[in-house]
Amino acid sequence: MYLSKEKKQELFENHGRSKSKVDTGSAESQLALFTHRIKHLTEHLKKNRKDYSTQQGLLRLVGKRRKMLDHLQKVDIERYRKIIAELGIRK
């Protein structure tokens, strides 16, 4: 796969809620992973314009990220604002 175990570990450490242990379940770490995958698929689609299955997967991923961001916004607005600023996502 395009994402090594070490790179995932680094994403979870940088964006997870807990710094002492690897936090893979928090919304922040999942959003960081979704964003990384979205950027990767976007670059792939720039080179391969007719790859429709990748395009469909990208749209699903964007929808998942949007739902998770909406949930995080309802639950804790400060965490939402922080993760938006960290990842450079715009509403």
N, C-alpha and C positions, 0 to 999 in steps of 0.2 A: 504494500500500500504506500501511498505517497507520504504518509505521516508516520514517522518513526516513534517508537515508544518514548524515547528521550524528549522529542519535540512535544508530544502530548503531555508528558510530565512537566515540562517547562510551562506550557500553557496553563495547566491546572495550578501550578505554584504561583504564577503571576496574577491570575484572575480569580482564584478560589477564595472563599471566605476565611478558611483556616490556613495559616502560614506554617503551622507546626507539622501537619500531616497533609497528604495529598487528598484534596477534596474534589471528587469527580461528580458529585451529585448536586452541588449547589447550582442555582440558576446562573450565576456569574460564570462559572467554569464551563457550563454547557453552552452558554451564549458565545463564549470565546471560541470554543471548538466549532460551533455552527458558523461563526464569522470566518474562521480560517478556512473551512471547507467551501464556503460561498466564494471567497476570494480565489481559491484554487480553481473552482469550476468556472468562474467568470473568465479567468485567464485561458482556460482550455477552450471555452466557447469563442473567444476572440480568434483563435487559430482554426477551429473546426466549426464553422458557422452552421453546418447542416446536421450536427449531432443532436438530434431531437430527443433522444432518451436522456442525454445529459442535461438538456434544457429543461425537461420535465422534472428531473431530480433536483435541479437548482431551484425551480419554482416551489417544489415541496419543502425544501430546506428553508427558503425565505419565509414561507408560511409558518413553519414550525417556530422559527426565530421570532417572527412577529407575534405569534400567540404567547410565547414565553415572555417577551417584553411587555405585552399587555398585562399579563398576569402579575409580573414583577411591579409594574406601575401601580396596580391596584393594591398590592400587598404592602410595598415599602417604596415610596417615591424617591427617597434619598439613595437607596441602592440602585434604583433605575437610572437616576441621573448620573451616578458615578460610573456605572458600566457603559452608558451611552458615551460619556466623555472619554473613557479609557479605550474603547474599541473604535471610536470615530464613526459611530452609526448616527445617521440623521433620521428624524421622524418624517 
